[in-house]
Amino acid sequence: MKKDWKTKLIHTEAQVPEGFRSLSTPVFRGSTVLFPNAAAVNDEWNQHEVGYTYGLYGTPTALELAGRICELEKGAYTLLAPGGQAALSLINLSFLKTGDHVLVPESVYSPHRKLASQVLRRFGVEVSYYPPTTGAEIVTRMRGNTRLVWCESPGSITMEVQDVPAIAAAAHRAGAKIALDNTWAAGIYFDALAHGVDITMQALTKYVGGHSDLLLGSVTVRDRDAYDRLGETHQVLGCAVSPDDCSLALRGMKTMAVRLKAMESAALELARWLTRRPEISLVLHPALASCPGHEFWLRDFTGSSGVFSIVFQRQFTKEQVFAFVDGLELFKIGYSWGGVTSLAVAYDFQGNPGRPDYGHRIVRFNIGLEEVEDLKTDLERALGLMK
Ligand SMILES: Cc1ncc(COP(=O)(O)O)c(C=O)c1O
């Protein structure tokens, strides 16, 4: 057919040679997926089985990232979500319905708590919170309608390491599923599925992305029924991910081992150094005996990452804690973590009955890739400003 130049803008006859091979996964963008004929058109989400149908369910870039996360977490199926919080929502909305009960640790990431308290309750789900130091005794909190038990280990900010296998066993005896936010361990340092977890998720935003420039989440399972529920819910919620972000995450993955190793060693060195500072009453690093649940870290984890918290002595005012954080030069102030830049954020748990009595005296660090001696000098100087 003879084509006008305007038609050729859309339907080109230009050719490029085939056979290009490189070390990077191409960024496949696309909403529309082409079908070979009218009868082949379908809108099924499970593209691994039915072939590509729609960009919403992932282009090859997203499916490669999902496959690689699945391999690392030793799962059978992985779905991606547009952020860690979206992955948490996907799990809750897949496994809960009106009249069900969900158990959530008090140490949970605070937007996850909001999702449970504000959204799930609005839809008639019973939500209760349990102390993260609870192990097998969680059985006393189970109800006839408990369908999902959440763990986050270590917990956000207060860093309690949980007895996940004991909680998993109790949940399974009660016929409930157990889901874990495994972000701190990067899906690597805690083998969630081998410790009884049914559904493991991580914010790929943190260590997989690794450079503070993307938002993605993953959900990994072994069970086919769980995968179907997640996939069907993922489809109707429209949990599309950006192929560009997936490409960045694939690139981040290649250097994750060396980044994690460097961050682990720097964080441990700084955490140990901080235990010797008179201003500090407690260092909450899972690999240190001072961290609640340290024994479970020793038993179940194969390493530690770069996020930990400190609690100042009682005499320090909120203004002094702020002066410390503001006095840091290399540590920047900001949410999220897992990137190459060290960060510090002060939290205030005053009037929060679910959290330990740390009040306004807790600061969480993300340790990045700066020279550790420079970070120490920075901390030392800022501690000096608290006098
Ligand atoms: C433990 C934990 N889970 C989930 C999330 C949410 O991830 P995202 O920021 O990708 O939504 C965060 C973010 O800080 C987090 O710290």
The ligand as an SDF file (V2000), in Angstrom:
LIG
                    3D

 16 16  0  0  0  0  0  0  0  0999 V2000
   10.0440   -0.5670   56.1710 C   0  0  0  0  0  0  0  0  0  0  0  0
    9.4250    0.1620   55.0180 C   0  0  0  0  0  0  0  0  0  0  0  0
    8.4840   -0.4530   54.2990 N   0  0  0  0  0  0  0  0  0  0  0  0
    7.8830    0.1480   53.2570 C   0  0  0  0  0  0  0  0  0  0  0  0
    8.2230    1.4250   52.8950 C   0  0  0  0  0  0  0  0  0  0  0  0
    7.4870    2.1030   51.7540 C   0  0  0  0  0  0  0  0  0  0  0  0
    8.2790    2.1550   50.6250 O   0  0  0  0  0  0  0  0  0  0  0  0
    8.0410    3.2760   49.5110 P   0  0  0  0  0  0  0  0  0  0  0  0
    8.7010    4.5030   50.0130 O   0  0  0  0  0  0  0  0  0  0  0  0
    8.7020    2.6590   48.3100 O   0  0  0  0  0  0  0  0  0  0  0  0
    6.5690    3.4160   49.3240 O   0  0  0  0  0  0  0  0  0  0  0  0
    9.2050    2.1120   53.6140 C   0  0  0  0  0  0  0  0  0  0  0  0
    9.5920    3.4920   53.2410 C   0  0  0  0  0  0  0  0  0  0  0  0
   10.2880    4.1740   53.9260 O   0  0  0  0  0  0  0  0  0  0  0  0
    9.8120    1.4590   54.7050 C   0  0  0  0  0  0  0  0  0  0  0  0
   10.7420    2.0860   55.4540 O   0  0  0  0  0  0  0  0  0  0  0  0
  1  2  1  0
  2  3  1  0
  2 15  2  0
  3  4  2  0
  4  5  1  0
  5  6  1  0
  5 12  2  0
  6  7  1  0
  7  8  1  0
  8  9  2  0
  8 10  1  0
  8 11  1  0
 12 13  1  0
 12 15  1  0
 13 14  2  0
 15 16  1  0
M  END
$$$$
